[in-house]
């Protein structure tokens, strides 16, 4: 299975892009090995959901902190989702 996003890596962070063409079934619950700070660059109705919480709409400029080993997912909106991730 291929990943539902493309990454552009930098020394201190990476830019992750989810295409509007991404099938919904590929956006699965998962957890990461490291703490992450995610800044939303572009979103149009995409949402973010942590385990045992309601989904929250992602808007440009939002910052989301994700503790390591915490289940989470994104929920597809319209257009592309672009985020900046620091570990």
SEGUGU-775844 format. One record per atom (N, C-alpha, C, CB): x, y, z; chain. Coordinates in Angstrom, 3 decimals, padded with zeros to 6 digits. Last residue first. Glycine has a CB too. Layout:
BEGIN
c1: X	c2: Y	c3: Z	unit: A
...
This chain:
BEGIN
c1: 009.225	c2: 017.333	c3: 014.226	unit: A
c1: 009.279	c2: 016.247	c3: 015.214	unit: A
c1: 010.237	c2: 016.613	c3: 016.316	unit: A
c1: 009.700	c2: 014.915	c3: 014.562	unit: A
c1: 006.924	c2: 019.238	c3: 012.409	unit: A
c1: 008.196	c2: 019.240	c3: 013.136	unit: A
c1: 008.145	c2: 018.111	c3: 014.161	unit: A
c1: 008.467	c2: 020.634	c3: 013.833	unit: A
c1: 005.291	c2: 019.749	c3: 009.366	unit: A
c1: 005.441	c2: 018.875	c3: 010.520	unit: A
c1: 006.860	c2: 019.007	c3: 011.083	unit: A
c1: 005.135	c2: 017.401	c3: 010.138	unit: A
c1: 002.801	c2: 021.458	c3: 007.718	unit: A
c1: 004.226	c2: 021.512	c3: 008.049	unit: A
c1: 004.385	c2: 020.733	c3: 009.348	unit: A
c1: 004.759	c2: 023.012	c3: 008.186	unit: A
c1: 000.410	c2: 020.518	c3: 005.181	unit: A
c1: 000.803	c2: 020.760	c3: 006.565	unit: A
c1: 002.315	c2: 020.766	c3: 006.691	unit: A
c1: 000.197	c2: 019.703	c3: 007.495	unit: A
c1: -002.281	c2: 020.765	c3: 003.037	unit: A
c1: -000.835	c2: 020.925	c3: 003.127	unit: A
c1: -000.497	c2: 021.302	c3: 004.567	unit: A
c1: -000.311	c2: 022.008	c3: 002.114	unit: A
c1: -004.762	c2: 019.226	c3: 001.224	unit: A
c1: -004.348	c2: 019.585	c3: 002.578	unit: A
c1: -002.834	c2: 019.645	c3: 002.568	unit: A
c1: -004.881	c2: 018.559	c3: 003.653	unit: A
c1: -006.778	c2: 020.246	c3: -001.615	unit: A
c1: -005.614	c2: 019.607	c3: -001.015	unit: A
c1: -005.413	c2: 020.078	c3: 000.425	unit: A
c1: -004.361	c2: 019.894	c3: -001.848	unit: A
c1: -010.401	c2: 019.955	c3: -001.920	unit: A
c1: -009.082	c2: 020.460	c3: -002.289	unit: A
c1: -007.980	c2: 019.700	c3: -001.569	unit: A
c1: -008.977	c2: 021.948	c3: -001.980	unit: A
c1: -012.350	c2: 019.293	c3: 000.987	unit: A
c1: -012.282	c2: 019.646	c3: -000.432	unit: A
c1: -010.887	c2: 020.176	c3: -000.726	unit: A
c1: -013.377	c2: 020.701	c3: -000.814	unit: A
c1: -011.432	c2: 016.707	c3: 003.239	unit: A
c1: -012.273	c2: 017.848	c3: 002.916	unit: A
c1: -012.252	c2: 018.055	c3: 001.411	unit: A
c1: -011.800	c2: 019.127	c3: 003.663	unit: A
c1: -010.985	c2: 013.739	c3: 005.179	unit: A
c1: -010.915	c2: 014.455	c3: 003.904	unit: A
c1: -011.926	c2: 015.596	c3: 003.802	unit: A
c1: -011.133	c2: 013.490	c3: 002.766	unit: A
c1: -009.466	c2: 013.699	c3: 008.237	unit: A
c1: -010.711	c2: 013.406	c3: 007.528	unit: A
c1: -010.768	c2: 014.327	c3: 006.325	unit: A
c1: -011.973	c2: 013.591	c3: 008.454	unit: A
c1: -006.708	c2: 012.138	c3: 009.836	unit: A
c1: -007.288	c2: 013.289	c3: 009.144	unit: A
c1: -008.513	c2: 012.794	c3: 008.391	unit: A
c1: -006.250	c2: 013.971	c3: 008.170	unit: A
c1: -006.138	c2: 010.778	c3: 013.177	unit: A
c1: -006.368	c2: 010.661	c3: 011.731	unit: A
c1: -006.777	c2: 012.012	c3: 011.168	unit: A
c1: -007.455	c2: 009.594	c3: 011.423	unit: A
c1: -004.598	c2: 008.971	c3: 015.938	unit: A
c1: -005.202	c2: 010.151	c3: 015.316	unit: A
c1: -005.404	c2: 009.876	c3: 013.821	unit: A
c1: -004.308	c2: 011.422	c3: 015.535	unit: A
c1: -003.255	c2: 007.716	c3: 018.979	unit: A
c1: -004.002	c2: 007.474	c3: 017.744	unit: A
c1: -004.664	c2: 008.760	c3: 017.257	unit: A
c1: -005.061	c2: 006.376	c3: 017.959	unit: A
c1: -000.060	c2: 008.358	c3: 020.148	unit: A
c1: -001.473	c2: 008.725	c3: 020.300	unit: A
c1: -002.184	c2: 008.513	c3: 018.968	unit: A
c1: -001.625	c2: 010.207	c3: 020.782	unit: A
c1: 002.724	c2: 008.071	c3: 020.008	unit: A
c1: 001.908	c2: 006.893	c3: 020.315	unit: A
c1: 000.434	c2: 007.200	c3: 020.602	unit: A
c1: 002.494	c2: 006.186	c3: 021.491	unit: A
c1: 003.490	c2: 011.455	c3: 020.958	unit: A
c1: 003.855	c2: 010.171	c3: 020.361	unit: A
c1: 002.935	c2: 009.068	c3: 020.871	unit: A
c1: 005.326	c2: 009.825	c3: 020.668	unit: A
c1: 001.019	c2: 014.059	c3: 020.678	unit: A
c1: 001.970	c2: 013.271	c3: 021.480	unit: A
c1: 002.265	c2: 011.927	c3: 020.810	unit: A
c1: 001.413	c2: 013.041	c3: 022.907	unit: A
c1: 000.722	c2: 016.688	c3: 018.636	unit: A
c1: 000.350	c2: 015.276	c3: 018.666	unit: A
c1: 001.399	c2: 014.517	c3: 019.489	unit: A
c1: 000.234	c2: 014.687	c3: 017.210	unit: A
c1: -000.641	c2: 019.849	c3: 018.325	unit: A
c1: 000.413	c2: 019.070	c3: 018.956	unit: A
c1: -000.079	c2: 017.636	c3: 019.112	unit: A
c1: 000.822	c2: 019.679	c3: 020.334	unit: A
c1: -001.324	c2: 022.053	c3: 015.735	unit: A
c1: -001.812	c2: 020.875	c3: 016.458	unit: A
c1: -000.604	c2: 020.142	c3: 017.025	unit: A
c1: -002.662	c2: 019.933	c3: 015.524	unit: A
c1: -002.246	c2: 025.227	c3: 014.749	unit: A
c1: -001.133	c2: 024.396	c3: 015.188	unit: A
c1: -001.714	c2: 023.281	c3: 016.045	unit: A
c1: -000.056	c2: 025.233	c3: 015.980	unit: A
c1: -003.578	c2: 027.061	c3: 011.968	unit: A
c1: -003.776	c2: 026.209	c3: 013.147	unit: A
c1: -002.496	c2: 025.450	c3: 013.453	unit: A
c1: -004.950	c2: 025.219	c3: 012.929	unit: A
c1: -002.981	c2: 028.199	c3: 009.506	unit: A
c1: -002.438	c2: 028.825	c3: 010.703	unit: A
c1: -002.654	c2: 028.028	c3: 011.979	unit: A
c1: -003.034	c2: 030.166	c3: 010.866	unit: A
c1: -005.987	c2: 027.248	c3: 007.974	unit: A
c1: -004.637	c2: 027.772	c3: 007.802	unit: A
c1: -004.198	c2: 028.501	c3: 009.054	unit: A
c1: -004.563	c2: 028.705	c3: 006.588	unit: A
c1: -007.788	c2: 024.777	c3: 009.846	unit: A
c1: -007.748	c2: 026.042	c3: 009.117	unit: A
c1: -006.308	c2: 026.513	c3: 009.029	unit: A
c1: -008.638	c2: 027.116	c3: 009.802	unit: A
c1: -009.630	c2: 021.874	c3: 010.339	unit: A
c1: -008.291	c2: 022.443	c3: 010.172	unit: A
c1: -008.377	c2: 023.704	c3: 009.333	unit: A
c1: -007.330	c2: 021.421	c3: 009.520	unit: A
c1: -012.112	c2: 021.040	c3: 012.671	unit: A
c1: -011.804	c2: 021.561	c3: 011.344	unit: A
c1: -010.414	c2: 022.200	c3: 011.344	unit: A
c1: -012.873	c2: 022.586	c3: 010.897	unit: A
c1: -011.977	c2: 018.100	c3: 014.574	unit: A
c1: -011.861	c2: 019.565	c3: 014.563	unit: A
c1: -011.466	c2: 020.003	c3: 013.162	unit: A
c1: -010.817	c2: 020.067	c3: 015.622	unit: A
c1: -013.922	c2: 015.328	c3: 015.828	unit: A
c1: -013.082	c2: 015.948	c3: 014.795	unit: A
c1: -013.117	c2: 017.472	c3: 014.898	unit: A
c1: -013.541	c2: 015.505	c3: 013.394	unit: A
c1: -013.839	c2: 014.541	c3: 019.373	unit: A
c1: -014.581	c2: 014.869	c3: 018.158	unit: A
c1: -013.639	c2: 015.478	c3: 017.136	unit: A
c1: -015.748	c2: 015.834	c3: 018.463	unit: A
c1: -011.874	c2: 011.888	c3: 020.829	unit: A
c1: -012.255	c2: 013.294	c3: 020.693	unit: A
c1: -013.071	c2: 013.464	c3: 019.417	unit: A
c1: -010.999	c2: 014.219	c3: 020.675	unit: A
c1: -010.718	c2: 009.346	c3: 020.929	unit: A
c1: -011.696	c2: 009.725	c3: 021.966	unit: A
c1: -012.052	c2: 011.209	c3: 021.962	unit: A
c1: -011.163	c2: 009.356	c3: 023.324	unit: A
c1: -007.864	c2: 010.335	c3: 019.150	unit: A
c1: -008.613	c2: 009.249	c3: 019.758	unit: A
c1: -009.489	c2: 009.776	c3: 020.899	unit: A
c1: -007.657	c2: 008.161	c3: 020.271	unit: A
c1: -008.315	c2: 013.277	c3: 017.152	unit: A
c1: -007.526	c2: 012.487	c3: 018.095	unit: A
c1: -008.444	c2: 011.420	c3: 018.669	unit: A
c1: -006.904	c2: 013.385	c3: 019.234	unit: A
c1: -008.703	c2: 014.446	c3: 013.896	unit: A
c1: -009.355	c2: 013.811	c3: 015.035	unit: A
c1: -008.353	c2: 013.004	c3: 015.842	unit: A
c1: -010.505	c2: 012.916	c3: 014.569	unit: A
c1: -009.211	c2: 017.102	c3: 011.659	unit: A
c1: -008.243	c2: 016.305	c3: 012.409	unit: A
c1: -008.959	c2: 015.728	c3: 013.612	unit: A
c1: -006.999	c2: 017.155	c3: 012.842	unit: A
c1: -010.419	c2: 017.822	c3: 008.331	unit: A
c1: -010.549	c2: 017.781	c3: 009.788	unit: A
c1: -009.471	c2: 016.886	c3: 010.374	unit: A
c1: -011.953	c2: 017.282	c3: 010.205	unit: A
c1: -010.872	c2: 020.097	c3: 005.586	unit: A
c1: -010.259	c2: 018.902	c3: 006.166	unit: A
c1: -010.385	c2: 018.984	c3: 007.683	unit: A
c1: -008.759	c2: 018.763	c3: 005.733	unit: A
c1: -011.802	c2: 022.495	c3: 004.582	unit: A
c1: -012.766	c2: 021.570	c3: 005.143	unit: A
c1: -012.186	c2: 020.273	c3: 005.671	unit: A
c1: -013.767	c2: 021.259	c3: 004.134	unit: A
c1: -009.145	c2: 023.018	c3: 003.214	unit: A
c1: -010.471	c2: 023.457	c3: 002.812	unit: A
c1: -011.463	c2: 022.404	c3: 003.292	unit: A
c1: -010.564	c2: 023.673	c3: 001.256	unit: A
c1: -005.902	c2: 024.258	c3: 003.895	unit: A
c1: -006.965	c2: 023.283	c3: 004.139	unit: A
c1: -008.275	c2: 023.881	c3: 003.663	unit: A
c1: -007.045	c2: 022.887	c3: 005.648	unit: A
c1: -002.475	c2: 024.854	c3: 004.313	unit: A
c1: -003.646	c2: 024.993	c3: 003.438	unit: A
c1: -004.638	c2: 023.884	c3: 003.758	unit: A
c1: -003.236	c2: 024.947	c3: 001.930	unit: A
c1: -000.928	c2: 024.657	c3: 006.646	unit: A
c1: -000.580	c2: 025.646	c3: 005.619	unit: A
c1: -001.798	c2: 025.921	c3: 004.738	unit: A
c1: 000.621	c2: 025.152	c3: 004.755	unit: A
c1: -000.917	c2: 023.977	c3: 010.000	unit: A
c1: -001.723	c2: 023.875	c3: 008.788	unit: A
c1: -001.352	c2: 025.015	c3: 007.841	unit: A
c1: -003.243	c2: 023.908	c3: 009.125	unit: A
c1: 001.619	c2: 022.350	c3: 011.726	unit: A
c1: 001.057	c2: 023.655	c3: 011.368	unit: A
c1: 000.313	c2: 023.498	c3: 010.040	unit: A
c1: 002.183	c2: 024.762	c3: 011.266	unit: A
c1: 002.244	c2: 020.142	c3: 014.312	unit: A
c1: 001.757	c2: 020.261	c3: 012.942	unit: A
c1: 001.149	c2: 021.639	c3: 012.740	unit: A
c1: 000.722	c2: 019.154	c3: 012.623	unit: A
c1: 004.587	c2: 018.483	c3: 016.079	unit: A
c1: 003.875	c2: 019.757	c3: 016.050	unit: A
c1: 003.537	c2: 020.002	c3: 014.581	unit: A
c1: 004.740	c2: 020.951	c3: 016.678	unit: A
c1: 004.877	c2: 015.292	c3: 017.652	unit: A
c1: 004.860	c2: 016.138	c3: 016.458	unit: A
c1: 004.112	c2: 017.433	c3: 016.726	unit: A
c1: 004.222	c2: 015.395	c3: 015.280	unit: A
c1: 006.806	c2: 012.684	c3: 019.112	unit: A
c1: 005.923	c2: 013.840	c3: 019.281	unit: A
c1: 005.997	c2: 014.669	c3: 018.007	unit: A
c1: 006.323	c2: 014.697	c3: 020.542	unit: A
c1: 007.144	c2: 009.560	c3: 017.276	unit: A
c1: 007.685	c2: 010.772	c3: 017.890	unit: A
c1: 006.575	c2: 011.799	c3: 018.138	unit: A
c1: 008.784	c2: 011.380	c3: 016.997	unit: A
c1: 005.769	c2: 007.519	c3: 016.069	unit: A
c1: 006.793	c2: 007.148	c3: 017.046	unit: A
c1: 007.349	c2: 008.348	c3: 017.805	unit: A
c1: 007.921	c2: 006.425	c3: 016.354	unit: A
c1: 002.180	c2: 007.843	c3: 015.710	unit: A
c1: 003.546	c2: 008.124	c3: 015.302	unit: A
c1: 004.520	c2: 007.783	c3: 016.426	unit: A
c1: 003.693	c2: 009.595	c3: 014.893	unit: A
c1: -000.687	c2: 005.995	c3: 014.656	unit: A
c1: 000.072	c2: 006.705	c3: 015.686	unit: A
c1: 001.514	c2: 006.803	c3: 015.232	unit: A
c1: -000.031	c2: 005.989	c3: 017.069	unit: A
c1: -003.908	c2: 006.081	c3: 012.970	unit: A
c1: -002.519	c2: 005.647	c3: 013.133	unit: A
c1: -001.892	c2: 006.387	c3: 014.299	unit: A
c1: -001.703	c2: 005.883	c3: 011.837	unit: A
c1: -006.699	c2: 005.562	c3: 010.922	unit: A
c1: -006.207	c2: 005.837	c3: 012.272	unit: A
c1: -004.783	c2: 005.294	c3: 012.362	unit: A
c1: -007.138	c2: 005.191	c3: 013.375	unit: A
c1: -006.326	c2: 006.471	c3: 007.413	unit: A
c1: -006.600	c2: 005.557	c3: 008.512	unit: A
c1: -006.119	c2: 006.098	c3: 009.861	unit: A
c1: -005.951	c2: 004.223	c3: 008.238	unit: A
c1: -007.110	c2: 007.123	c3: 004.497	unit: A
c1: -006.873	c2: 008.015	c3: 005.635	unit: A
c1: -007.253	c2: 007.275	c3: 006.919	unit: A
c1: -007.692	c2: 009.351	c3: 005.493	unit: A
c1: -007.943	c2: 005.437	c3: 002.528	unit: A
c1: -006.508	c2: 005.463	c3: 002.811	unit: A
c1: -006.163	c2: 006.336	c3: 004.022	unit: A
c1: -005.755	c2: 005.961	c3: 001.592	unit: A
c1: -010.648	c2: 005.869	c3: 002.129	unit: A
c1: -010.257	c2: 004.656	c3: 002.848	unit: A
c1: -008.763	c2: 004.604	c3: 003.179	unit: A
c1: -010.631	c2: 003.445	c3: 002.034	unit: A
c1: -010.727	c2: 008.158	c3: 000.508	unit: A
c1: -011.029	c2: 008.273	c3: 001.933	unit: A
c1: -010.539	c2: 007.056	c3: 002.709	unit: A
c1: -012.528	c2: 008.453	c3: 002.142	unit: A
c1: -008.133	c2: 008.672	c3: -001.870	unit: A
c1: -009.338	c2: 007.943	c3: -001.461	unit: A
c1: -009.517	c2: 007.987	c3: 000.062	unit: A
c1: -009.268	c2: 006.477	c3: -001.945	unit: A
c1: -007.028	c2: 011.794	c3: -002.975	unit: A
c1: -006.770	c2: 010.698	c3: -002.032	unit: A
c1: -008.070	c2: 009.993	c3: -001.677	unit: A
c1: -006.080	c2: 011.224	c3: -000.752	unit: A
c1: -007.439	c2: 014.028	c3: -004.481	unit: A
c1: -007.739	c2: 012.745	c3: -005.116	unit: A
c1: -007.529	c2: 011.546	c3: -004.183	unit: A
c1: -006.883	c2: 012.578	c3: -006.347	unit: A
c1: -006.436	c2: 016.109	c3: -003.103	unit: A
c1: -007.897	c2: 015.990	c3: -003.106	unit: A
c1: -008.338	c2: 014.674	c3: -003.732	unit: A
c1: -008.528	c2: 017.166	c3: -003.859	unit: A
c1: -003.477	c2: 014.993	c3: -001.398	unit: A
c1: -004.192	c2: 015.422	c3: -002.599	unit: A
c1: -005.698	c2: 015.273	c3: -002.414	unit: A
c1: -003.725	c2: 014.614	c3: -003.820	unit: A
c1: -001.571	c2: 016.177	c3: 001.142	unit: A
c1: -002.608	c2: 015.192	c3: 000.857	unit: A
c1: -003.416	c2: 015.733	c3: -000.321	unit: A
c1: -003.527	c2: 014.918	c3: 002.121	unit: A
c1: 001.755	c2: 016.822	c3: 001.856	unit: A
c1: 000.613	c2: 017.188	c3: 001.018	unit: A
c1: -000.300	c2: 015.991	c3: 000.806	unit: A
c1: 001.088	c2: 017.738	c3: -000.334	unit: A
c1: 003.993	c2: 018.094	c3: 004.204	unit: A
c1: 003.213	c2: 016.930	c3: 003.775	unit: A
c1: 001.990	c2: 017.422	c3: 003.019	unit: A
c1: 002.796	c2: 016.040	c3: 004.994	unit: A
c1: 007.210	c2: 019.118	c3: 004.764	unit: A
c1: 005.912	c2: 019.549	c3: 004.261	unit: A
c1: 005.211	c2: 018.310	c3: 003.722	unit: A
c1: 006.052	c2: 020.667	c3: 003.153	unit: A
c1: 009.238	c2: 018.896	c3: 007.699	unit: A
c1: 008.856	c2: 018.456	c3: 006.366	unit: A
c1: 007.450	c2: 018.950	c3: 006.053	unit: A
c1: 008.935	c2: 016.917	c3: 006.248	unit: A
c1: 012.142	c2: 020.275	c3: 009.393	unit: A
c1: 010.715	c2: 019.961	c3: 009.273	unit: A
c1: 010.461	c2: 019.317	c3: 007.917	unit: A
c1: 009.839	c2: 021.240	c3: 009.450	unit: A
c1: 014.879	c2: 020.741	c3: 009.337	unit: A
c1: 014.169	c2: 020.895	c3: 010.606	unit: A
c1: 012.700	c2: 020.497	c3: 010.571	unit: A
c1: 014.268	c2: 022.298	c3: 011.049	unit: A
c1: 015.739	c2: 020.158	c3: 006.677	unit: A
c1: 016.550	c2: 019.774	c3: 007.832	unit: A
c1: 015.730	c2: 019.752	c3: 009.121	unit: A
c1: 017.727	c2: 020.727	c3: 007.984	unit: A
c1: 012.995	c2: 018.836	c3: 004.795	unit: A
c1: 013.964	c2: 019.875	c3: 005.062	unit: A
c1: 014.762	c2: 019.409	c3: 006.280	unit: A
c1: 013.273	c2: 021.280	c3: 005.301	unit: A
c1: 011.092	c2: 017.003	c3: 002.369	unit: A
c1: 011.859	c2: 017.086	c3: 003.605	unit: A
c1: 012.835	c2: 018.248	c3: 003.602	unit: A
c1: 012.604	c2: 015.800	c3: 003.836	unit: A
c1: 007.944	c2: 016.552	c3: 001.429	unit: A
c1: 009.117	c2: 017.314	c3: 000.993	unit: A
c1: 009.899	c2: 017.599	c3: 002.267	unit: A
c1: 008.723	c2: 018.662	c3: 000.210	unit: A
c1: 005.758	c2: 013.802	c3: 000.807	unit: A
c1: 006.558	c2: 014.607	c3: 001.728	unit: A
c1: 007.673	c2: 015.331	c3: 000.989	unit: A
c1: 007.143	c2: 013.731	c3: 002.836	unit: A
c1: 002.412	c2: 013.008	c3: 000.030	unit: A
c1: 003.772	c2: 013.211	c3: -000.463	unit: A
c1: 004.483	c2: 014.106	c3: 000.531	unit: A
c1: 003.786	c2: 013.836	c3: -001.906	unit: A
c1: -000.013	c2: 010.437	c3: 000.925	unit: A
c1: 000.545	c2: 011.789	c3: 000.928	unit: A
c1: 001.921	c2: 011.787	c3: 000.278	unit: A
c1: 000.630	c2: 012.344	c3: 002.367	unit: A
c1: -000.810	c2: 007.861	c3: 001.535	unit: A
c1: -001.796	c2: 008.770	c3: 000.931	unit: A
c1: -001.318	c2: 010.223	c3: 000.867	unit: A
c1: -003.092	c2: 008.706	c3: 001.709	unit: A
c1: 001.558	c2: 005.363	c3: 000.486	unit: A
c1: 001.108	c2: 006.348	c3: 001.470	unit: A
c1: 000.181	c2: 007.356	c3: 000.795	unit: A
c1: 002.320	c2: 007.071	c3: 002.126	unit: A
c1: 000.605	c2: 002.170	c3: -000.863	unit: A
c1: 001.347	c2: 003.418	c3: -000.908	unit: A
c1: 000.776	c2: 004.376	c3: 000.129	unit: A
c1: 001.297	c2: 004.042	c3: -002.324	unit: A
c1: 000.848	c2: -001.193	c3: 000.000	unit: A
c1: 000.000	c2: 000.000	c3: 000.000	unit: A
c1: 000.888	c2: 001.249	c3: 000.000	unit: A
c1: -000.961	c2: 000.002	c3: 001.234	unit: A
